[in-house]
Amino acid sequence: MRAGPRNLITDVAGLAVGNSQEPRLKSGVTAVICARPTIAGYQVLGGAPGTRDTDLLAPHSLVEGVDAVVLSGGSAFGLDAASGVQAALAEAGRGFKVAGRRVPIVPAAILFDLANGGDKDWGRFPPYQALGYEAARAAAADFALGSCGAGCGATTAGLKGGLGSASCILPGGITVGALVAVNAVGRATIGSTRHFWAAPFEMDGEFGGLGLPAPWPEDARAVRTKLGAGSPGINTTIGVIATDARLSKGAARRLAIAAHDGFARALWPAHTPLDGDLVFALATGEAGIEPDVNGSIELHAAATATMARAIARGVFAASPAAGDTMPVWAHVGMPRP
């Protein structure tokens, strides 16, 4: 198993990603645009999710493919971002054909970043529809990580969060990619160290190359959350796991479930009542390979590992900004600039 050429979710053929953010707001939107209608599934394991159009992803529902999925800040206000992405896709003639019209299918999930030091006094209408439109229009194979898009104002326990992504290519030729906005109630690093919980899965020093701590810190098992640093609800990690394998909608949901294990490998604690943890799964089918049972096990393991790596990369890549309520990983234990 090796990382893809970009080490981004866009190593999965048929996907593009766009970010849009407002630094003053400390919030933003990330859109994953599918080149064609794409099989999708999802799984929620957190206790406080916020979603749009996820019911249609059920295996028994009519619509087979989605045109995009959206990750947004802004809590429930951020659900407007999907309308902006939908508008951009409608302009391009995309969407499910019904009654002579085309309706772009754009499921979305949000995270809570309303109390992160940004100016949320936006007036009558929140800015997320416009941010969604801009994110869709910016979609490309290459995109930034860290404090951008849906990760612009993300935080974790003791550290600033961010937007992360990673990919891997399996020996049989299937590609797996992950994208995640890390805004967890828990912590991505071990105890009071700079070492990431996801260290066993790291490839090529992609998030600092520190490995696991030795000796193991005495406070590693301590449950550290950010609830003492802000009000309850300032949480939720939302992500996308994608593959170019051929999957059914049911198999896509199973892939999303496996990717949640990456949350548990990279964050401690994860899936709390105050997290809205959600994973979308996308299967573009571009590799033309439909995994058998053994291949599915390998695919699911790769989904876990790749999501864990993406989470660590999001925290690792975060950059400081005025008014931040949390330090960035790069500055912890280092002299202040």
HUPECOR-V816853 format. One record per residue. N is the residue number from 1. RES is the residue in one small letter. PHI is phi in radians with two decimals (NA if undefined). PSI is psi in radians with two decimals (NA if undefined). OMEGA is omega in whole degrees, 0 to 359 (none if undefined). Layout:
n/res/phi/psi/omega
N/RES/PHI/PSI/OMEGA
N/RES/PHI/PSI/OMEGA
This chain:
n/res/phi/psi/omega
1/m/NA/2.35/180
2/r/-2.44/2.79/177
3/a/-1.23/2.64/176
4/g/-1.24/2.99/185
5/p/-1.06/-0.58/178
6/r/-1.71/-0.32/190
7/n/0.97/0.75/179
8/l/-2.35/2.83/178
9/i/-1.04/-0.42/180
10/t/-1.29/-0.01/168
11/d/-1.19/-0.30/173
12/v/-1.38/2.01/183
13/a/-1.03/2.39/178
14/g/1.74/0.11/181
15/l/-2.19/2.54/171
16/a/-2.36/2.68/183
17/v/-2.28/2.38/176
18/g/-2.24/2.48/177
19/n/-2.00/2.59/169
20/s/-2.56/2.40/182
21/q/-2.61/2.79/176
22/e/-2.17/1.82/185
23/p/-1.00/-0.66/179
24/r/-1.10/-0.66/179
25/l/-1.28/-0.46/189
26/k/0.97/0.87/180
27/s/-2.78/2.87/181
28/g/-3.04/-2.99/187
29/v/-2.38/2.48/172
30/t/-2.18/2.25/181
31/a/-2.04/2.30/173
32/v/-1.80/2.00/184
33/i/-1.79/2.23/179
34/c/-1.61/2.39/181
35/a/-1.12/-0.51/177
36/r/-2.60/2.87/179
37/p/-0.89/2.24/192
38/t/-2.18/2.36/176
39/i/-1.00/2.37/183
40/a/-2.51/2.72/173
41/g/-2.56/3.12/177
42/y/-2.78/2.84/174
43/q/-2.60/2.31/174
44/v/-1.87/2.26/175
45/l/-2.20/-0.07/174
46/g/-1.54/2.85/184
47/g/-1.57/-0.07/185
48/a/-2.41/1.08/183
49/p/-1.42/2.79/171
50/g/-2.39/2.10/189
51/t/-2.47/2.88/172
52/r/-2.40/2.37/173
53/d/1.01/0.58/178
54/t/-1.48/-0.40/180
55/d/-1.05/-0.57/183
56/l/-1.24/-0.17/178
57/l/-1.45/-0.14/178
58/a/-1.06/2.50/183
59/p/-0.98/-0.49/183
60/h/-1.55/-0.04/183
61/s/-1.43/2.76/190
62/l/-1.12/-0.87/188
63/v/-1.24/2.22/183
64/e/-1.52/-0.58/186
65/g/-2.30/2.69/176
66/v/-1.88/2.75/178
67/d/-1.66/-0.40/180
68/a/-2.92/2.84/165
69/v/-2.29/2.65/188
70/v/-2.22/2.37/169
71/l/-1.98/2.27/184
72/s/-2.47/2.59/166
73/g/-1.38/-3.05/172
74/g/1.68/0.11/184
75/s/0.94/-2.54/184
76/a/-1.07/-0.46/176
77/f/-1.06/-0.55/184
78/g/-1.22/-0.23/177
79/l/-1.11/-0.35/175
80/d/-1.06/-0.40/183
81/a/-1.03/-0.62/180
82/a/-1.09/-0.58/178
83/s/-1.14/-0.64/177
84/g/-1.17/-0.74/176
85/v/-1.12/-0.72/178
86/q/-1.04/-0.71/179
87/a/-1.10/-0.75/179
88/a/-1.12/-0.69/179
89/l/-1.21/-0.65/177
90/a/-1.09/-0.68/177
91/e/-1.06/-0.52/180
92/a/-1.54/0.08/179
93/g/1.35/0.34/181
94/r/-1.56/2.72/171
95/g/2.38/2.92/179
96/f/-1.30/2.19/185
97/k/-1.43/2.16/180
98/v/-2.67/2.25/177
99/a/0.94/0.69/178
100/g/1.36/0.06/178
101/r/-2.10/2.84/174
102/r/-1.99/2.24/182
103/v/-2.03/1.86/177
104/p/-1.06/2.34/181
105/i/-1.71/1.97/190
106/v/-2.38/1.43/172
107/p/-1.14/2.67/184
108/a/-2.56/2.74/174
109/a/-2.44/2.64/184
110/i/-2.20/2.78/173
111/l/-2.16/2.80/182
112/f/-1.64/1.96/176
113/d/-2.34/0.54/185
114/l/-1.35/-0.28/185
115/a/-2.15/0.78/185
116/n/-1.90/0.26/180
117/g/1.69/-0.08/178
118/g/-1.47/2.82/180
119/d/-1.50/1.82/182
120/k/-1.70/0.26/179
121/d/-1.46/1.33/187
122/w/-1.64/0.02/179
123/g/1.53/-2.62/188
124/r/-1.16/-0.79/185
125/f/-2.02/2.31/177
126/p/-1.19/2.76/188
127/p/-1.52/0.11/193
128/y/-1.25/-0.50/176
129/q/-1.09/-0.79/178
130/a/-1.14/-0.71/178
131/l/-1.11/-0.67/177
132/g/-1.11/-0.74/178
133/y/-1.06/-0.79/180
134/e/-1.13/-0.69/179
135/a/-1.11/-0.76/179
136/a/-1.11/-0.73/181
137/r/-1.20/-0.41/181
138/a/-1.56/-0.01/188
139/a/-1.05/2.33/183
140/a/-2.75/3.08/179
141/a/-1.27/-0.57/179
142/d/-1.86/2.41/180
143/f/-2.70/2.81/185
144/a/-1.46/2.70/175
145/l/-2.00/2.99/177
146/g/1.61/-2.27/187
147/s/-1.50/1.16/182
148/c/-2.64/2.89/180
149/g/0.94/-2.45/180
150/a/-1.13/-0.30/178
151/g/-1.60/0.10/186
152/c/-0.95/-0.79/182
153/g/-2.04/0.38/183
154/a/-1.25/2.61/178
155/t/-2.41/2.79/172
156/t/-2.28/-3.04/179
157/a/-1.22/1.81/176
158/g/1.54/-0.15/181
159/l/-2.46/2.66/171
160/k/-1.19/2.42/176
161/g/-1.54/-2.75/180
162/g/2.96/-3.09/178
163/l/-1.60/2.19/181
164/g/-2.18/2.73/177
165/s/-2.68/2.71/178
166/a/-2.81/2.87/178
167/s/-2.59/2.87/172
168/c/-2.65/2.71/177
169/i/-2.03/2.15/181
170/l/-1.39/2.74/182
171/p/-0.97/-0.54/180
172/g/-1.43/-0.03/176
173/g/1.84/-0.11/178
174/i/-1.34/2.43/176
175/t/-1.86/2.44/177
176/v/-2.17/2.38/177
177/g/-2.36/2.62/179
178/a/-2.28/2.57/176
179/l/-2.41/2.37/186
180/v/-2.67/2.43/171
181/a/-1.80/1.96/191
182/v/-1.66/1.87/183
183/n/-2.40/0.77/192
184/a/-1.34/2.66/170
185/v/-1.22/-0.44/181
186/g/-1.61/-2.83/190
187/r/-2.11/2.47/179
188/a/-1.63/-0.20/180
189/t/-1.98/2.78/189
190/i/-1.50/2.05/180
191/g/0.94/-2.29/180
192/s/-1.70/0.24/182
193/t/-1.59/3.06/175
194/r/-1.66/0.05/182
195/h/-1.38/2.37/181
196/f/-1.49/2.49/173
197/w/-1.02/-0.50/182
198/a/-1.42/0.10/186
199/a/-0.90/-0.68/182
200/p/-1.07/-0.33/183
201/f/-1.78/-0.03/186
202/e/-1.08/2.48/176
203/m/-2.10/2.23/171
204/d/0.97/0.68/176
205/g/1.08/0.53/189
206/e/-1.18/-0.34/173
207/f/-2.34/0.86/171
208/g/1.83/-0.36/176
209/g/1.12/0.45/183
210/l/-1.39/-0.34/184
211/g/1.17/-2.80/178
212/l/-1.53/2.63/182
213/p/-1.26/2.56/174
214/a/-2.47/2.13/358
215/p/-1.23/2.86/179
216/w/-1.14/2.26/184
217/p/-1.17/2.51/181
218/e/-1.12/-0.45/183
219/d/-1.67/0.26/183
220/a/-1.06/-0.62/183
221/r/-1.53/-0.06/180
222/a/-1.14/2.35/179
223/v/-1.47/1.75/180
224/r/-1.80/2.22/177
225/t/-2.23/3.01/179
226/k/-1.70/0.23/185
227/l/-1.16/-0.46/177
228/g/-1.32/-0.29/182
229/a/-1.71/-0.10/181
230/g/-2.87/3.14/182
231/s/-1.39/2.65/178
232/p/-0.98/2.48/179
233/g/1.84/-0.08/182
234/i/-1.49/1.05/193
235/n/-2.51/-3.05/173
236/t/1.94/2.17/171
237/t/-1.88/2.18/182
238/i/-2.19/2.45/185
239/g/-2.64/3.07/178
240/v/-2.32/2.27/170
241/i/-1.95/2.36/185
242/a/-2.38/2.67/177
243/t/-2.58/2.72/174
244/d/-1.65/0.16/174
245/a/-1.27/2.82/175
246/r/-1.58/2.07/181
247/l/-2.31/2.67/169
248/s/-1.40/3.00/177
249/k/-1.10/-0.65/177
250/g/-1.13/-0.73/178
251/a/-1.18/-0.57/177
252/a/-1.13/-0.70/177
253/r/-1.13/-0.70/178
254/r/-1.07/-0.62/177
255/l/-1.14/-0.69/177
256/a/-1.10/-0.68/178
257/i/-1.08/-0.78/180
258/a/-1.08/-0.67/181
259/a/-1.15/-0.48/176
260/h/-1.09/-0.47/175
261/d/-1.09/-0.47/174
262/g/-1.15/-0.61/173
263/f/-1.03/-0.83/183
264/a/-1.18/-0.49/177
265/r/-1.36/-0.42/188
266/a/-1.94/-0.22/183
267/l/-2.30/2.42/178
268/w/-2.40/2.02/354
269/p/-1.42/2.95/176
270/a/-2.27/2.85/175
271/h/1.03/0.70/181
272/t/-1.41/2.95/176
273/p/-1.07/-0.37/181
274/l/-1.73/0.07/173
275/d/-1.80/2.52/175
276/g/-1.80/0.64/192
277/d/-0.90/2.16/182
278/l/-2.46/2.51/172
279/v/-2.23/2.22/166
280/f/-1.55/2.56/173
281/a/-2.09/2.41/178
282/l/-2.21/2.37/178
283/a/-2.23/1.78/185
284/t/-1.34/-0.42/180
285/g/1.29/0.11/186
286/e/-1.14/-0.43/179
287/a/-1.34/-0.30/180
288/g/1.22/0.31/183
289/i/-1.95/2.19/174
290/e/-1.84/1.91/187
291/p/-1.11/2.48/170
292/d/-1.43/-2.98/184
293/v/-1.05/-0.81/179
294/n/-1.13/-0.70/178
295/g/-1.13/-0.58/178
296/s/-1.17/-0.66/177
297/i/-1.08/-0.78/178
298/e/-1.08/-0.73/179
299/l/-1.09/-0.76/181
300/h/-1.18/-0.67/176
301/a/-1.10/-0.72/178
302/a/-1.13/-0.64/178
303/a/-1.09/-0.75/177
304/t/-1.05/-0.91/184
305/a/-1.14/-0.72/184
306/t/-1.21/-0.66/177
307/m/-1.16/-0.72/178
308/a/-1.04/-0.77/179
309/r/-1.09/-0.75/181
310/a/-1.07/-0.70/179
311/i/-1.07/-0.84/179
312/a/-1.08/-0.71/180
313/r/-1.13/-0.60/178
314/g/-1.12/-0.76/178
315/v/-1.23/-0.73/180
316/f/-1.04/-0.65/186
317/a/-1.53/-0.07/183
318/a/-1.05/2.51/180
319/s/-2.10/2.62/183
320/p/-1.33/2.70/177
321/a/-2.62/2.74/180
322/a/-1.02/2.39/177
323/g/1.48/0.07/180
324/d/-1.03/2.52/176
325/t/-1.69/-0.14/181
326/m/-2.37/2.60/174
327/p/-1.33/2.85/175
328/v/-1.63/2.73/183
329/w/-0.97/-0.70/185
330/a/-1.10/-0.37/183
331/h/-1.74/-0.17/182
332/v/-1.23/2.16/181
333/g/1.34/0.12/180
334/m/-2.00/2.73/175
335/p/-1.06/2.41/177
336/r/-1.13/2.42/179
337/p/-1.20/NA/none
